[in-house]
Amino acid sequence: PTIKPLYWYVVTLGLACVIGLARSDDVIRGLPSVLVLWLLVYVAQLIISFMYSSQSVGAEDYFVKGLQTVALLASFAVLFSACSGNRMMLTVLVAIVLAATIINLYDFIFASFSTVPGRAAGFYGNPNTSGKVIALAMVLGCVALPRKLRFAFCAIAGFGVLLTFSRSSWLLWAVSLAGLAAAGIFSSERKSVAVMVFGGIGLLFLFVLLSGAALDFVYAAGLDRYLDENTLARIGNRGSAFQDSSTLARIDMVKTGFMAFQENPWFGAGLGATSEWMTIDRPHNLFLLIAVETGIFGLLVLFWLLASLWSTVDSVGRVALMTYMLSSLFTHTNLEQPEMLCLVVLIATTRRPDATRGIGSV
């Protein structure tokens, strides 16, 4: 719990170097060429953006964070490419989802780990991070289970997400459930029926939580004693689930961000600019963050990666990529948090059989 990130960054990078050299042929064959090319372009983007920045201490910090992102993505890509297959990694994701749900339940009842009172986060500390990681890991790990167990697994993951009281994560879970149904994960026959059924379940889940319909049940079951003012407000205790201070602050940041983007639309205001003009936090939107700091050029670089992955991954990979993109509308940390970088590389490994296998085939 108290290990500094720098230490395990070095361990991860060191393992990647050792295993990459020891199994270089496997790595070259399995390394996603799309990711390798994007990393090279992303490094160039970081340098250009830093040149346009104020070059303050804060800008230097974000430049270093960007290089850490490159190092971690490359390390995860090498480590996963050295494996003969990703079945075991997907099975590990199943274990992570189940463990995270159990820990979230403990955290919700006994308030041990979360930085936000009344909302479970488990070992992730941040409830929003916990919710999005569980939702995305659910999508990727689902295929490692027998078909008859998959919906039960998604329901358990949904419970873990519910305890975070992260509205964006609730949405991610509901959309992911419909996406998995469309991909034929629950039933290979009558996909349209499966989409309607599981999509309806997800939408009903959202409606009950956000409309205030769940309040009567909460009070009747005596669950309100486990909830505080913040969590009750998130399920409509004040007449709307979107009238809390968090939502209003995010709306203000989006407005400020859009105005800043209009001032420097092509190359942005420079790396770390959002941390300089935002007094509370950065914009909670990855696309807006990139638009403000790196402009249209930076957005094109990101969209190139997303479009390239979309054309090479299989149906489950596309559901996961859709979940990742939707999550990026509600957070700006998806290119900074190691857990999300790890999942991005796992998405890149879910390639279609007819897609390019790796850098060795280019």
C-alpha angles and dihedrals in degrees: 000000000000099000109126113240090235091064097055091038086062092045092051093047091046093051090049091053094048096044092040091056093043094050101026095145093055091045094051091049095046103036108112105243091205091060094045093053092045092052090055091051092044091056089054089049091052091053094048092046092050090052089055092047130089086258088224124152089267092053090050090052092054091046089055090047089053091053089048088054090053092047094049095045090050092047094050091046092053094045094048093042090056089063120092089228141348098239093104092048090052090050089053088054089057089054091047092053093049093046093046091052092051092047091047090054090051091046092049093052100038101025097226111143113014120104089210116067115236095018124093119231106156117198091340091073093207115079093211091054092048092051097048094045092051091048094048094042088050091059095049097039097045094083091058089070130074112267093249092058099046100088092046088052091051090049091053089049089050090056090052090050092046092058092058091064087215106149093199090053091050088055091047091053093049095047092044091052091054090044093053090050090052089050090056095245095137098035129007090203128066095010092176091060091047091050092052093047099045094034088052090051091052094047091047089051090054095044094051092049101042101035095058092247090123093060096081091052092047093053094040092052092046091240092131089086088068092051130074131205092275096054094041089053090054090062095047105273090144095048095271133048089217102055098085123114093254093059094044092049091051091051090053091049091051090053092048091047094051091052090049090050091054090057094056107017102159107046101004132228094294138266114318093011093130091058089055099051097035111082096191110025144329118279101279089228122094094203093050091046091053092044092054098043103034104016127211090329091062093045090053090052091052094043089050090058093046094046092046092051091046090057094050107037126083126247095278090048089054092052089050091047090050089051090050093050092047090049089052089064089066103037137039096203102077091105093045109043112088093216091057092045089053091052092048090057090048088053089052090054094057090085125164115251090246094047125098107285099209150314091293091068096053 
